[in-house]
């Protein structure tokens, strides 16, 4: 595997080639707090990548970067390297001005005098805005206010001057310094904006670690440097204050990562604009507590909200966190004065530090403006049963039918629907576990996690039906799209399979895949079998040929699983309406989820 990585790296870097000095950038792949750690990391990367450089950063940190490359080719190269797994996912394109001196390779001077290495500008603010225009759709142009804020001048001071400038800090700014010191590992006390002995000691330790005199009083420049270190993780997100007057919401958004796409009530969609697979939804609609609760329920059915994760619903707010293998989504919404407003952040899993910090910025800056999103926004777009306001509904990987066999809610179904499932549900609402699977007969028995009270349960026929007798199968023919089972009528063609299998019955019946696992009933409403997948060993069977497991076979599997079943009372033949009610009442949708 290492040899493959080396070859891929060689091809990529050879194609990239050296960039012109006057238009150069780097791909920063790592930063280390000490020179020793940086050199160790450089030696490890040297075995897999080329164009490797080490630069000193302000604040005592050391960068590991690839390059130089032209500004035009660097983004594509960054994506290729990430996909190949040669560099971390949080690598980004950096400017030469981000670096101080070069220490690797020893004696190297990567850039010419036309593109000198300069120390970066220091910014006291935690979220510095940059001017940018967001291109809206012509049909629904959003009103976005992206006015940048001025950069403060960077100055340094004597301890006395530092204390005087420190006295001008607001409580929020003092708390931000304590947060940054705690993040850097120098402070362990409470975030209380009080610069007592503990805070002063942590400031002195930070100063010493960053080659400053350990006075315990941070100068304006040092405070800016500390916050710059703290906010380095947000550096390439373009975090900026956005005023979306269409949704009536103002907040800080990562505008170098997402951009406005469309309104589709109740959401304003901000979709990915970079190689970071991130999305933001602004939530805005009029309503009451029922509206809030309905939104909470609907969002849990969406593909963007993984099923695992904490979630809470209160009278006037909800929080919905979905934690999946590839993404984490965080949704919050609040009801105020007849308006439901909130947001969803969808971020790649494994980038937790940056996601957590970005989420904090969004939560802190969330501001309600006048008005809500027009309920008709997006109504002219094509509609799809699998979408809600332009968002895909979560769907199972396989759905089949089953039927209740006792009053506790035990279900018999086909074995194929329970293979490789992360979760099994009954009627999309109740979780179930596999009690037994008989691969020889293709029958599975499920137990609901919590006891259920079915409308009706199966009774099994005591006598063998005659050939050409009328039968019916109940099932979710279309995988639950219709919301209720359907009944298909047919006849019993044979009491064995095509190759003489005595555990099967052959039916003349036009069943669909979704019907598999459903009960086959006779005219009395007694179960005489369970519909199975067609078995043709690679042959195409004629239309209307179906197979069912015999009731005797089902009984044997249930007895082995310790399930008590009911026999038929031998009642008179039912009319079609009564037969349909009996069959559909015992039938349940069985779904397999990832």
C-alpha positions in Angstrom: 0.0 0.0 0.0 2.8 2.4 0.8 4.4 1.7 -2.6 1.0 2.7 -4.2 0.9 5.9 -2.3 4.4 6.8 -3.3 3.7 6.2 -7.0 0.5 8.2 -6.8 2.3 11.0 -5.1 5.0 11.0 -7.6 2.6 11.2 -10.5 0.6 14.1 -9.0 3.6 16.1 -8.0 5.3 15.6 -11.3 2.3 16.8 -13.2 2.0 19.8 -10.9 5.6 20.9 -11.2 7.1 24.0 -9.6 5.0 27.2 -9.8 6.1 30.7 -10.9 7.4 32.6 -7.9 5.3 35.6 -8.5 2.0 33.7 -8.2 2.7 30.9 -5.7 0.8 29.2 -2.9 1.4 26.3 -0.7 -0.8 23.4 0.5 -0.5 23.3 4.3 -1.0 19.8 5.6 -0.1 20.1 9.3 1.1 22.4 12.1 3.1 21.3 15.1 3.7 23.1 18.4 7.4 22.3 18.5 10.3 22.1 16.1 11.1 18.5 17.2 7.6 17.3 16.5 7.6 19.1 13.2 10.8 17.5 12.1 9.6 14.1 13.1 6.4 14.6 11.1 8.4 15.8 8.1 10.5 12.7 8.1 7.4 10.6 8.0 5.8 12.5 5.2 9.1 12.4 3.2 8.5 8.7 2.5 5.2 9.3 0.6 5.2 12.9 -0.8 7.4 15.3 -2.6 7.8 19.1 -2.6 7.9 19.0 1.2 8.7 22.2 3.2 8.9 23.2 6.8 8.2 26.8 7.9 8.1 28.6 11.2 4.7 30.3 12.1 4.1 33.2 14.4 3.2 32.0 17.9 5.9 29.3 18.1 4.2 26.8 15.8 5.7 25.1 12.8 4.0 24.4 9.5 4.4 21.4 7.1 3.5 22.5 3.6 3.8 21.2 0.0 4.8 23.4 -2.9 5.2 26.0 -4.2 2.4 25.7 -6.8 0.5 28.2 -8.9 -2.6 29.6 -7.4 -4.6 28.1 -10.3 -3.5 24.5 -10.0 -3.3 24.3 -6.2 -7.1 23.7 -5.5 -7.3 20.8 -7.9 -4.1 19.3 -6.6 -5.4 19.6 -3.0 -8.5 17.7 -3.9 -6.6 14.9 -5.6 -4.2 14.5 -2.7 -7.1 14.4 -0.2 -8.9 11.8 -2.3 -5.8 9.7 -2.5 -5.5 9.8 1.3 -1.9 11.2 1.1 -2.7 14.3 3.2 -5.2 15.0 6.0 -8.8 16.1 5.1 -8.3 19.5 6.8 -5.3 20.5 4.6 -5.8 23.8 2.9 -4.2 26.3 0.4 -2.0 28.8 2.2 -0.3 32.0 1.1 3.5 32.5 1.3 2.8 35.5 3.6 1.5 33.0 6.2 5.1 31.8 6.9 8.2 33.2 8.6 11.5 31.4 7.9 12.1 28.0 6.2 13.8 25.3 8.3 13.2 22.3 6.0 15.0 21.2 3.8 18.0 22.6 5.6 19.4 25.6 3.8 16.6 25.7 1.2 15.0 28.9 0.0 11.8 27.8 -1.7 10.6 31.3 -2.8 12.5 33.9 -4.8 12.9 37.5 -3.8 9.8 38.3 -5.9 7.7 36.4 -3.4 9.3 36.7 0.0 8.1 35.0 3.2 6.4 37.6 5.3 4.9 37.3 8.8 1.1 37.2 8.7 -1.1 40.1 9.9 -2.5 39.5 13.3 -6.2 40.1 13.9 -7.7 40.5 17.4 -11.2 39.5 16.3 -12.2 35.9 16.4 -14.2 35.9 13.1 -12.7 38.4 10.6 -15.0 39.0 7.6 -13.9 39.1 4.0 -15.7 40.8 1.1 -17.6 38.4 -1.1 -20.6 38.3 -3.3 -23.1 35.4 -3.1 -24.8 34.7 -6.4 -28.5 34.1 -5.8 -31.0 32.4 -8.1 -32.7 34.9 -10.4 -36.1 33.5 -9.4 -35.6 34.0 -5.7 -32.8 36.5 -5.0 -31.8 36.6 -1.3 -30.9 39.8 0.4 -27.5 39.1 1.9 -25.5 41.7 3.8 -21.9 40.7 3.6 -20.2 44.0 4.7 -16.6 43.3 5.9 -15.4 44.8 9.1 -12.2 46.9 9.3 -9.0 45.3 10.5 -7.5 46.8 13.7 -4.0 48.0 13.8 -1.4 45.6 15.4 0.6 47.2 18.1 2.8 46.1 21.0 3.2 47.6 24.4 5.1 47.7 27.7 3.5 45.8 30.6 2.0 49.1 31.9 0.5 49.9 28.5 -0.7 46.3 28.2 -2.5 46.5 31.5 -4.1 49.8 30.4 -5.3 48.3 27.0 -6.5 45.2 28.9 -8.7 47.3 31.0 -10.6 48.4 27.9 -11.6 44.8 27.0 -15.3 43.9 27.3 -16.4 40.9 29.4 -16.9 38.9 26.3 -13.4 39.7 25.1 -11.9 38.7 28.4 -13.9 35.4 28.4 -12.6 34.7 24.9 -9.0 35.0 26.0 -9.7 32.5 28.8 -11.3 30.1 26.3 -8.3 30.4 24.0 -5.9 29.8 26.9 -7.9 26.7 28.0 -7.9 25.4 24.4 -4.2 25.9 24.2 -3.7 23.8 27.4 -2.5 26.6 29.7 -5.7 27.4 31.7 -7.9 25.1 33.7 -10.1 27.4 35.7 -13.6 28.8 35.1 -14.5 31.0 32.2 -15.5 34.0 34.3 -13.8 37.0 32.7 -11.8 37.5 35.9 -8.1 37.8 35.4 -7.0 36.5 38.8 -4.0 34.4 39.8 -4.9 31.4 37.7 -5.5 33.4 34.6 -2.3 35.4 35.1 -0.3 32.2 35.6 -1.7 30.7 32.4 -0.8 33.9 30.5 2.7 33.7 31.7 3.0 30.1 30.7 1.7 30.9 27.2 4.1 33.8 26.9 7.0 31.5 27.9 6.0 28.8 25.4 5.8 31.4 22.6 9.2 33.0 23.4 7.9 36.2 25.1 8.8 37.6 28.5 6.6 35.9 31.1 5.0 39.0 32.6 1.5 37.4 33.0 0.0 40.4 31.2 -0.7 39.9 27.5 0.0 42.8 25.2 -2.4 43.7 22.3 -0.2 41.9 19.9 0.0 38.8 22.1 -3.7 38.7 22.6 -4.2 38.9 18.9 -1.7 36.1 18.4 -3.4 33.9 21.0 -6.8 34.3 19.3 -5.2 33.7 15.9 -3.9 30.4 17.1 -7.3 29.6 18.6 -9.1 30.5 15.4 -6.6 28.8 12.9 -9.0 25.9 12.6 -11.6 28.3 11.2 -9.2 30.1 8.9 -10.2 28.7 5.5 -14.0 28.7 6.1 -14.6 32.3 5.3 -16.7 32.8 8.4 -18.8 35.9 7.9 -22.0 37.6 9.1 -24.8 37.0 6.7 -28.1 38.8 6.7 -30.8 36.7 4.9 -33.8 39.0 4.9 -35.8 36.4 2.9 -35.6 34.0 5.8 -35.5 36.7 8.5 -32.3 35.4 10.0 -28.9 36.9 10.5 -25.9 34.7 11.6 -22.3 33.9 10.9 -21.9 31.3 8.1 -18.8 29.6 6.5 -19.2 31.4 3.1 -16.0 29.9 1.6 -17.5 26.5 2.1 -21.2 27.0 1.3 -23.2 29.4 -0.8 -26.9 30.3 -1.2 -28.7 28.1 -3.6 -32.5 28.5 -3.3 -35.5 29.1 -1.1 -37.8 26.1 -0.6 -40.1 26.7 2.3 -39.5 26.3 5.2 -35.8 26.2 4.3 -33.2 28.5 2.8 -30.6 26.1 1.2 -26.9 26.8 1.4 -25.1 24.1 -0.6 -21.3 23.1 -0.8 -19.1 25.4 -2.9 -15.8 23.7 -2.0 -14.4 20.2 -1.5 -15.8 20.2 2.0 -19.1 18.3 1.9 -21.0 20.8 4.1 -24.5 22.2 4.0 -26.5 24.8 6.0 -30.3 25.2 6.1 -32.0 28.2 7.6 -35.4 27.3 9.0 -38.1 29.9 8.8 -41.9 29.6 8.9 -44.9 30.9 10.8 -46.6 28.5 13.2 -47.3 27.3 16.7 -46.2 24.5 19.0 -47.9 21.9 16.7 -45.9 23.3 13.8 -42.7 23.0 15.8 -43.4 19.4 16.8 -44.4 18.6 13.2 -41.1 20.0 11.9 -39.2 18.0 14.6 -40.9 14.7 13.4 -40.4 15.4 9.7 -36.8 16.3 10.0 -36.0 12.9 11.6 -37.2 11.2 8.4 -34.7 13.1 6.2 -31.5 11.6 4.8 -29.5 14.6 6.1 -30.3 13.6 9.7 -28.7 10.2 10.6 -30.8 8.2 13.0 -28.3 7.9 15.9 -27.7 10.9 18.2 -29.3 12.8 21.0 -32.5 14.8 20.4 -34.9 16.7 22.6 -38.3 18.4 22.0 -39.6 21.0 24.4 -42.6 23.3 24.3 -40.9 26.1 22.3 -37.7 24.6 21.1 -36.0 21.4 19.8 -32.5 20.1 19.2 -31.9 17.3 16.8 -28.4 15.8 16.4 -27.8 13.0 13.9 -24.5 11.2 14.1 -23.6 9.0 11.1 -20.5 7.3 9.7 -19.9 10.1 7.2 -21.8 13.2 8.4 -23.0 14.8 11.6 -26.0 17.1 11.4 -27.1 19.6 14.2 -30.5 21.2 14.0 -31.9 23.7 16.4 -35.2 25.6 16.2 -37.1 28.0 18.4 -40.7 29.2 18.5 -41.1 32.9 19.3 -44.1 35.1 18.7 -45.7 32.8 16.2 -42.6 32.2 14.2 -40.4 29.0 14.0 -36.8 29.8 13.2 -33.6 27.9 13.4 -30.8 26.3 11.4 -29.2 23.0 10.5 -25.5 22.5 10.0 -24.4 19.3 8.2 -20.6 18.6 8.4 -18.3 15.7 7.5 -17.7 13.3 10.4 -14.1 13.1 11.7 -13.6 16.9 11.7 -15.0 17.4 15.1 -12.8 20.3 16.4 -13.7 22.5 13.4 -17.4 21.4 13.4 -17.7 22.2 17.1 -16.1 25.6 16.8 -18.1 26.5 13.8 -21.3 25.4 15.5 -20.5 27.6 18.4 -20.0 30.6 16.2 -23.3 30.0 14.5 -25.2 29.5 17.7 -23.7 32.6 19.3 -24.5 34.8 16.2 -28.0 33.6 15.5 -30.3 36.6 15.3 -34.0 36.8 14.4 -35.0 39.5 12.0 -38.5 40.6 11.0 -40.5 38.3 8.8 -40.5 34.6 7.8 -39.9 32.8 4.5 -42.8 33.0 2.0 -44.7 29.6 2.4 -45.0 29.5 -1.4 -41.2 29.8 -2.0 -40.1 26.9 -4.2 -43.7 25.8 -4.9 -43.1 26.0 -8.6 -40.4 23.3 -8.5 -41.2 19.8 -9.6 -42.6 17.7 -6.7 -41.3 14.3 -5.6 -42.8 11.9 -3.1 -39.3 11.1 -1.9 -38.5 14.8 -1.1 -39.5 17.3 1.5 -38.8 20.9 0.6 -36.0 19.7 -1.7 -34.5 17.3 0.9 -34.4 13.6 0.4 -36.4 11.4 2.8 -34.5 8.6 4.4 -35.4 5.3 2.8 -34.7 1.7 3.9 -32.4 -0.4 1.7 -35.1 -3.1 1.4 -38.8 -3.4 2.3 -40.9 -6.6 2.3 -44.1 -7.8 4.0 -44.7 -9.9 7.0 -47.6 -10.9 9.3 -48.4 -11.1 13.0 -48.7 -14.6 14.5 -49.5 -13.7 18.2 -50.9 -10.9 20.3 -47.4 -9.8 21.5 -46.6 -8.7 17.9 -44.3 -11.6 16.8 -43.9 -11.4 13.0 -43.1 -14.0 10.4 -41.4 -12.7 7.2 -38.9 -13.6 4.5 -35.3 -14.2 5.5 -34.0 -12.0 2.7 -35.3 -8.8 4.3 -33.3 -9.3 7.6 -29.9 -9.8 6.0 -27.2 -7.2 6.8 -29.5 -4.7 8.5 -28.4 -2.1 11.0 -32.0 -1.7 12.1 -35.3 -3.5 11.4 -38.6 -1.7 11.7 -42.3 -2.7 11.6 -44.5 -0.2 9.7 -41.6 2.3 9.8 -42.5 3.0 13.4 -41.5 0.1 15.7 -38.1 -1.5 16.1 -37.8 -5.2 15.9 -35.1 -7.8 16.5 -34.4 -11.1 14.7 -35.4 -14.1 16.9 -34.6 -16.8 14.4 -33.8 -17.3 10.7 -34.2 -20.5 8.9 -32.2 -20.2 5.7 -33.4 -23.6 4.4 -37.0 -22.5 4.3 -36.4 -18.8 3.8 -38.4 -17.9 6.9 -37.5 -15.4 9.6 -39.2 -14.7 12.9 -39.0 -11.1 14.4 -39.8 -9.8 17.9 -40.8 -6.2 18.4 -38.5 -4.4 20.9 -41.7 -3.3 22.8 -44.9 -5.4 22.8 -47.5 -4.5 20.2 -51.2 -5.0 20.0 -51.9 -6.1 16.4 -55.4 -5.5 14.9 -55.5 -9.3 14.1 -53.2 -12.2 14.1 -52.8 -15.2 11.8 -54.7 -18.5 12.3 -53.3 -21.4 10.4 -55.4 -23.8 8.3 -55.7 -27.4 9.6 -56.4 -29.0 6.2 -54.6 -28.9 2.9 -56.5 -26.8 0.3 -57.5 -28.4 -2.9 -55.7 -27.8 -6.2 -57.2 -24.8 -8.1 -58.7 -23.5 -4.8 -58.9 -19.7 -4.6 -56.2 -18.0 -2.4 -55.1 -14.5 -1.8 -51.8 -12.8 -0.6 -51.7 -9.6 1.4 -48.6 -7.5 1.1 -47.0 -4.1 0.6 -46.7 -4.5 -3.1 -45.0 -1.1 -3.6 -42.7 -1.1 -0.6 -45.0 1.0 1.6 -45.6 3.8 -0.9 -49.3 3.4 -0.6 -49.2 3.3 3.2 -51.4 0.2 3.5 -51.2 -3.4 2.3 -53.0 -4.6 -0.9 -54.6 -8.0 -1.6 -53.9 -10.0 -4.7 -56.1 -13.0 -5.6 -55.0 -16.1 -7.3 -55.2 -19.9 -7.2 -53.3 -22.8 -5.8 -51.6 -24.5 -8.7 -49.6 -27.3 -7.0 -48.7 -28.4 -3.5 -45.0 -28.8 -4.3 -42.3 -26.8 -6.0 -41.2 -27.1 -9.6 -38.6 -29.8 -8.6 -40.9 -31.6 -6.3 -40.0 -29.7 -3.1 -42.6 -30.7 -0.5 -42.1 -27.6 1.6 -43.4 -25.3 -1.1 -46.7 -24.5 -2.9 -46.9 -23.1 -6.4 -49.4 -20.3 -6.9 -51.0 -18.8 -10.0 -50.8 -15.2 -8.7 -49.3 -12.0 -10.0 -47.3 -10.9 -7.0 -44.7 -8.1 -6.7 -41.4 -8.0 -4.8 -43.0 -6.0 -2.0 -45.5 -8.8 -1.4 -42.8 -11.3 -0.5 -43.2 -12.4 3.2 -46.9 -11.7 3.2 -49.5 -14.2 4.3 -51.2 -16.5 1.8 -54.8 -17.1 2.9 -57.6 -19.4 1.8 -61.3 -18.3 1.4 -61.9 -18.8 5.1 -59.1 -16.2 5.9 -56.8 -18.9 7.4 -53.1 -18.7 6.6 -52.0 -21.6 4.3 -48.5 -20.2 3.5 -46.1 -17.3 3.2 -45.1 -15.8 -0.1 -41.5 -16.4 -1.0 -39.1 -14.9 -3.6 -39.2 -16.6 -7.0 -36.7 -19.4 -7.2 -35.7 -20.1 -10.8 -32.0 -20.9 -10.6 -31.2 -18.3 -13.3 -34.3 -19.0 -15.4 -37.0 -16.5 -16.3 -40.3 -17.9 -15.0 -43.6 -17.2 -16.8 -45.7 -14.3 -15.6 -48.0 -15.2 -12.7 -45.9 -18.0 -11.2 -45.3 -17.5 -7.4 -44.2 -19.8 -4.6 -45.2 -20.0 -0.9 -43.8 -21.8 2.1 -46.4 -24.2 3.4 -48.3 -23.5 6.7 -46.8 -26.7 8.2 -43.3 -25.4 7.5 -44.1 -22.1 9.1 -45.6 -23.9 12.2 -42.4 -25.9 12.6 -40.2 -22.8 12.5 -42.4 -21.0 15.0 -42.5 -24.0 17.4 -38.7 -24.2 17.3 -38.7 -20.5 18.2 -41.1 -21.0 21.2 -44.0 -19.1 19.6 -47.5 -20.3 20.4 -49.8 -20.1 17.4 -53.6 -20.4 16.8 -55.3 -22.9 14.5 -58.2 -22.2 12.2 -61.7 -22.5 13.6 -63.0 -23.8 10.2 -65.4 -20.9 9.6 -67.4 -20.4 6.4 -66.0 -18.8 3.4 -65.7 -15.0 3.6 -66.8 -12.5 1.1 -64.0 -10.6 -0.7 -64.4 -7.5 1.5 -64.3 -9.5 4.8 -61.4 -11.6 3.4 -59.5 -8.4 2.5 -60.0 -7.0 6.0 -58.8 -10.2 7.7 -55.7 -10.5 5.5 -54.6 -6.8 5.7 -55.2 -6.6 9.4 -52.5 -9.1 10.1 -50.0 -7.8 7.5 -47.1 -5.5 8.4 -44.4 -3.7 6.5 -40.9 -5.0 7.4 -38.0 -2.6 6.5 -34.3 -3.1 6.6 -32.2 0.0 7.3 -28.4 0.6 7.0 
